[in-house]
Amino acid sequence: MIGAFANEDNVRSLRSKLSEKGVRTYVEPLDTPGGKKTRVRAGPFASREAAEQALDRMRQAGVSGVISGK
């Protein structure tokens, strides 16, 4: 997961920034105690190595994230 945002402009901005680095993203709606948010995730990736490479590109863009899954 990369982040969760209440403001859709922030979602669009982040997705655009990552797209420029070649990182595919998708979004999921998220209900939180603070209200509705949009979760931004990257992937899917063919392998953990591919996910790590995408995370490196994300960091170059000033975006942090975590790799989850296998």
GIMO-V984007 format. One record per residue. N is the residue number from 1. RES is the residue in one letter. OMEGA is omega in radians with two decimals (NA if undefined). Layout:
BEGIN
N RES OMEGA
N RES OMEGA
END
This chain:
BEGIN
1 M 3.13
2 I -3.13
3 G 3.08
4 A -2.99
5 F 3.04
6 A -3.08
7 N -3.10
8 E 3.08
9 D 3.10
10 N 3.10
11 V -3.13
12 R -3.13
13 S 3.13
14 L -3.13
15 R 3.11
16 S -3.14
17 K -3.13
18 L 3.08
19 S 3.10
20 E 3.11
21 K 3.11
22 G 3.13
23 V 3.11
24 R 3.13
25 T 2.98
26 Y -3.09
27 V 3.07
28 E 3.04
29 P -3.09
30 L 3.05
31 D 3.13
32 T 3.06
33 P 3.13
34 G 3.14
35 G -3.10
36 K 3.08
37 K 3.06
38 T 3.12
39 R 3.09
40 V 3.12
41 R 3.07
42 A 3.07
43 G -0.01
44 P -3.14
45 F -3.10
46 A -3.09
47 S 3.07
48 R 3.11
49 E 3.11
50 A 3.11
51 A 3.13
52 E 3.09
53 Q 3.10
54 A 3.11
55 L 3.07
56 D 3.11
57 R 3.10
58 M -3.13
59 R 3.08
60 Q 3.12
61 A 3.13
62 G -3.09
63 V 3.09
64 S 3.12
65 G 3.09
66 V 3.07
67 I 3.10
68 S 3.14
69 G -3.05
70 K NA
END
